[in-house]
Amino acid sequence: MDRHLSLSQAARLIGVKRGDIQKKIQENKLTVMEGTVVLSDLKKAFPDAAYEDNTMLEKMEKFMQDAVHKMVQSERDGAQADALSRRIIKINKELAEERKQAANMEELIDGMKQKFIELNVISNPEHAFNEIRQWFNTAHNALEEDKLTTPVEQLENQIKQFMLPHVRLLPSRHDYISDKSETLLESALRSGLAVDYGCNNGKCGKCRAKLLSGQVEKTRHQDYIFSESEKSQGYILTCSNAAKTDITLETEEAVSADDIPLQTIASKVKKIDHSSEHVIILTLKTPRSQRLRFLAGQHIELNLDNYLQDNSEPVNAEYSIASCPCEPSNLEFHIPVNNNAAFAQTVIQDLKNNDSVTLEGPHGSFVLDEDSPNSLIFVAWDTGFSAIKSLIEHAMSLDHAEAIHLYWMTTKVENHYLDNLCRSWNDALDNFTYTRIMCEAKTDVVAETLMLHLHDEHSHLLNFDLYIAAPGHLNHLLKPLLTSHGVKGQNMHFESTFHGDEIID
């Protein structure tokens, strides 16, 4: 019986960096499936690896053999194990149900908050009460219909996931799993890959790719017509086809900000969440036929076309995109409200669900260096966390780094407005650590506090890439300090556009 290991587990077992394992995968010397590698394949790929314990593999194999042997023990022992197994299944089901219930209640509470905000302007209390009662009944009934799948259904879903087609992209050699219910384009975007596309409905042809091996199935009509030469070479549209088998595609991917075109898209307000006293989280939804192409860490200009200032100029502002590129139709922005910016004030006072917001961009080169094998350190000041969140989620979707460290710095504990999200990453991921820091908003104090944390928690910074989203004068102070600690210039990345509480220089 062989064992599957995550890349982090495999790296620790044989005493190498996770980047070394990823290099073997790219060289086709090691196979990865669902983010795991097989133990026997790992031994073949690294025959001369320096193990932390020379007997570790033997102990593991003996442990697995003993586990198999215990499966054929006496009927009495088997009955006890069976009873324990049923109990574990029951407890896991109860836990899943409680988590689902908690998530549903949180969604319901968020919806009620938003509804109260919308109804606050209604002068008739009785009408407002009837409105919110009707909304609550509808929302509650919808939650009741959302039934949790049974353990058998969960097992069936896991088996289906294991059997899903595997897609390899050339020349990048990126790999991803494509659900047969999704188009090749949809599953590539969900996997965090910056493949080229345009209309997403079979008209423009920008998502065309050459099918080098395997079989696909057309899932929707396409108006785009291939030339006879393209047909003979096996070109397909990824927005109109799904994978039937494991396939290999030749297609271009964006590797830098210069590869992403400027776009103008009319979006709609999906949600306005008053996350804290100081921050509003604005979620916009783009049309299905015009999703935004962007790289994690970029920013974009938002224009409120329906709202004009006294001087008849449109209300606009530029903010970092806080969501992952794997969700190109749902875009998240963190808007600080502790200043008198026209955009923020308009969002607070006038903006409501389904209002139109025009997107122009994206801009910026504060993006992940996917070719670097280094571990990652992310530093955010206040709402600079928005760009950092996008980068972290993108790195997670790519399983990019051996280790990820997040330092979120503010002046008040309530300014860690997504603290629960960061803590959930810390609890769920074995290669992620989260440190929240509160300090005085003075440039030298912030820089000194950060450097103390880095010095205490890392023996050196030579093998790290640092991504910092903070005011410009803090960035200028940090550069020579980080250089003195061994960080090379190409391994330091600074966000140039910042919105939030400023730091006193």
Residue pairs with C-beta under 8 A, 6 or more apart in sequence:
1 64
1 65
1 68
2 38
2 39
2 40
3 38
3 39
3 60
3 64
4 33
4 34
4 36
4 37
4 38
4 39
5 13
5 36
5 37
5 38
5 39
5 42
6 35
6 36
6 430
7 18
7 21
7 22
7 32
7 35
7 36
7 37
7 399
8 18
8 402
8 430
8 431
9 430
10 18
10 21
10 37
10 42
11 17
11 18
11 20
11 21
11 402
12 52
13 42
13 51
13 52
13 56
13 57
14 42
14 46
14 49
14 50
14 51
15 49
15 50
15 51
15 52
16 46
16 49
17 373
17 402
18 401
18 402
18 431
19 373
19 374
19 402
20 373
21 30
21 37
21 42
22 373
23 373
24 30
24 45
24 46
25 31
25 32
25 37
25 175
26 173
29 45
30 37
30 41
30 42
30 45
31 37
31 38
31 41
32 175
33 166
34 161
34 162
34 177
35 399
39 57
39 60
43 57
51 57
53 59
70 77
70 81
73 81
89 151
92 151
93 148
93 151
96 148
97 148
100 146
100 148
104 143
104 146
107 143
108 139
108 140
108 143
110 273
111 135
111 139
112 132
112 136
113 273
113 274
114 271
114 272
114 273
114 353
115 131
115 132
115 135
116 132
117 272
117 274
118 352
118 353
119 128
119 131
119 132
122 128
122 131
149 157
161 177
164 177
164 178
164 179
164 180
165 177
165 178
165 180
165 214
165 243
165 244
165 245
165 246
165 247
166 175
166 176
166 177
166 178
166 246
166 247
167 175
167 176
167 177
167 178
167 184
167 187
167 188
167 243
167 246
167 247
167 248
167 249
168 174
168 175
168 246
168 247
168 248
168 249
169 175
169 176
169 188
169 193
169 195
169 248
169 249
169 250
169 251
169 253
170 212
170 248
170 249
170 250
170 251
171 250
172 253
172 255
174 193
174 253
176 187
176 188
176 191
176 193
177 187
177 191
178 184
178 187
178 188
178 242
178 243
179 187
180 217
180 242
180 243
180 244
181 242
182 190
182 242
183 219
183 220
183 238
183 239
183 240
183 241
183 242
184 209
184 216
184 236
184 238
184 239
184 241
184 242
184 243
184 249
185 195
185 197
185 200
185 207
185 238
185 239
186 239
188 195
188 238
189 195
189 197
189 291
189 325
189 326
189 328
190 326
190 397
191 326
191 397
191 398
192 324
192 325
192 326
192 394
192 397
192 398
193 253
194 253
194 254
194 255
194 259
194 260
194 293
194 295
194 325
195 207
195 209
195 238
195 251
195 252
195 253
195 254
196 206
196 207
196 251
196 252
196 253
196 254
197 206
197 207
197 238
197 239
197 291
197 293
198 204
198 205
198 206
198 207
199 206
199 239
199 289
199 290
200 207
200 239
200 288
200 289
200 290
200 291
201 220
201 239
201 288
201 289
202 220
202 221
202 222
202 223
202 224
202 237
202 239
202 240
203 222
203 223
203 224
204 224
205 224
205 226
205 237
207 237
207 238
207 239
208 224
208 226
208 230
208 235
208 236
208 237
208 238
208 251
209 235
209 236
209 237
209 238
209 249
209 250
209 251
210 233
210 234
210 235
210 236
210 249
210 250
210 251
211 234
211 235
211 236
211 247
211 248
211 249
212 234
212 247
212 248
212 249
212 250
213 246
213 247
213 248
214 243
214 244
214 245
214 246
214 247
214 248
215 243
215 244
215 245
215 247
216 236
216 241
216 242
216 243
216 244
216 247
217 241
217 242
217 243
217 244
218 240
218 241
219 240
219 241
219 242
220 239
220 240
221 240
222 237
222 239
222 240
224 237
226 235
238 249
238 251
253 259
254 260
254 293
254 295
255 370
256 295
256 365
256 367
257 295
257 298
257 362
257 363
257 364
257 365
257 367
260 293
260 294
260 295
260 298
260 362
261 293
262 360
262 361
262 362
263 290
263 292
263 293
263 359
263 360
263 361
263 362
264 358
264 359
264 360
265 286
265 287
265 290
265 292
265 358
265 359
266 287
266 290
266 356
266 357
266 358
266 359
267 284
267 285
267 286
267 287
267 331
267 356
267 357
267 358
267 359
268 284
268 285
268 354
268 355
268 356
268 357
269 282
269 283
269 284
269 285
269 351
269 352
269 353
269 354
269 355
269 356
269 357
270 283
270 284
270 285
270 330
270 353
271 281
271 282
271 283
271 353
272 280
272 281
272 282
272 283
272 347
272 351
272 352
272 353
273 280
273 281
273 282
273 283
274 280
275 281
275 334
275 417
275 418
276 414
276 415
276 417
277 337
277 414
278 336
278 337
278 338
278 414
278 415
278 417
278 501
279 334
279 335
279 336
279 337
279 383
279 415
279 417
280 334
280 335
280 337
280 344
280 347
280 348
281 322
281 332
281 333
281 334
281 335
281 417
282 332
282 333
282 334
282 335
282 347
282 351
283 330
283 331
283 332
283 333
284 302
284 330
284 331
284 333
284 357
284 359
285 329
285 330
285 331
286 292
286 328
286 329
286 331
286 359
288 329
291 328
291 329
292 300
292 328
292 329
292 331
292 359
292 362
293 325
293 328
293 362
294 300
294 321
294 325
294 328
294 361
294 362
295 325
295 362
295 367
295 368
296 321
296 324
296 325
296 367
296 368
296 390
296 391
296 393
296 394
296 395
297 320
297 364
297 366
297 367
297 368
297 387
297 390
297 391
297 394
297 467
297 495
298 320
298 321
298 361
298 362
298 363
298 364
298 366
298 367
299 318
299 319
299 320
299 321
299 361
299 362
299 363
299 364
299 387
299 497
300 318
300 319
300 321
300 331
300 359
300 360
300 361
300 362
300 363
301 316
301 317
301 318
301 359
301 360
301 361
301 363
302 316
302 317
302 318
302 319
302 333
302 343
302 357
302 358
302 359
303 314
303 315
303 316
303 357
303 358
303 359
303 360
304 314
304 315
304 316
304 343
304 346
304 351
304 355
304 357
305 314
305 356
305 357
305 358
306 355
306 356
307 314
307 315
307 346
307 350
307 351
308 314
308 315
309 315
309 342
315 342
315 343
315 346
316 343
317 341
317 342
317 343
317 344
317 499
318 361
318 363
318 497
319 333
319 334
319 335
319 386
319 499
320 333
320 334
320 364
320 384
320 386
320 387
320 390
320 469
320 495
320 497
320 499
321 331
321 332
321 333
321 362
321 386
321 387
321 390
322 332
322 333
322 334
322 385
322 386
322 387
322 389
322 390
323 330
323 331
323 332
323 389
323 390
323 393
324 390
324 393
324 394
324 397
325 390
325 394
326 393
326 394
326 397
331 359
332 386
333 386
334 383
334 385
334 386
334 417
335 343
335 344
335 347
335 383
335 499
336 344
336 382
336 383
336 499
336 500
336 501
337 344
337 347
337 348
338 501
363 497
364 495
364 496
364 497
366 387
366 391
366 467
366 469
366 493
366 494
366 495
366 496
367 391
368 391
368 394
368 395
368 400
368 467
369 465
369 493
370 398
370 400
372 465
372 491
373 402
374 401
374 463
374 464
374 465
374 491
375 401
375 402
375 403
375 404
375 405
375 463
375 464
375 465
376 395
376 400
376 401
376 403
376 404
376 405
376 464
376 465
376 466
376 467
377 405
377 407
377 454
377 458
377 461
377 464
377 465
377 466
377 467
378 388
378 391
378 392
378 404
378 405
378 406
378 407
378 466
378 467
378 468
379 388
379 407
379 409
379 450
379 466
379 467
379 468
379 469
379 470
380 387
380 388
380 406
380 407
380 408
380 409
380 468
380 469
380 470
381 409
381 410
381 446
381 469
381 470
381 471
381 474
381 498
381 500
381 501
381 503
382 409
382 410
382 411
382 415
382 500
382 501
383 499
383 500
383 501
384 469
384 470
384 495
384 498
384 500
385 408
385 418
385 469
386 469
387 469
387 495
388 406
388 408
388 467
388 469
389 418
389 421
391 467
392 404
392 406
392 425
394 400
395 401
395 404
396 404
396 425
396 429
401 431
402 431
403 431
403 432
403 433
404 429
404 431
404 432
404 433
405 432
405 433
405 435
405 457
405 458
406 422
406 425
406 432
406 433
406 434
406 435
407 435
407 436
407 437
407 450
407 453
407 454
408 416
408 422
408 434
408 435
408 436
408 437
409 436
409 437
409 438
409 439
409 446
409 449
409 450
409 470
410 416
410 436
410 437
410 438
410 501
411 438
411 439
411 440
411 441
411 501
412 438
413 436
413 438
415 501
416 422
416 436
419 436
422 434
422 436
423 434
425 432
425 434
426 432
426 433
426 434
435 453
435 457
437 449
437 450
437 453
439 445
439 446
439 449
440 446
441 501
441 502
441 503
441 504
442 503
442 504
443 473
443 474
443 477
443 503
443 504
443 505
444 477
446 470
446 474
446 503
447 474
447 477
447 478
447 481
450 478
451 481
451 485
454 461
454 485
455 485
458 464
460 485
460 486
461 482
461 485
461 486
461 487
462 486
462 487
464 487
464 491
465 491
465 493
466 482
466 487
466 491
466 492
466 493
467 493
467 495
468 475
468 478
468 492
468 493
468 494
468 495
469 494
469 495
469 498
470 478
470 494
470 495
470 498
470 503
471 498
471 502
471 503
472 496
472 498
473 503
473 505
474 503
475 494
479 492
479 494
482 492
483 489
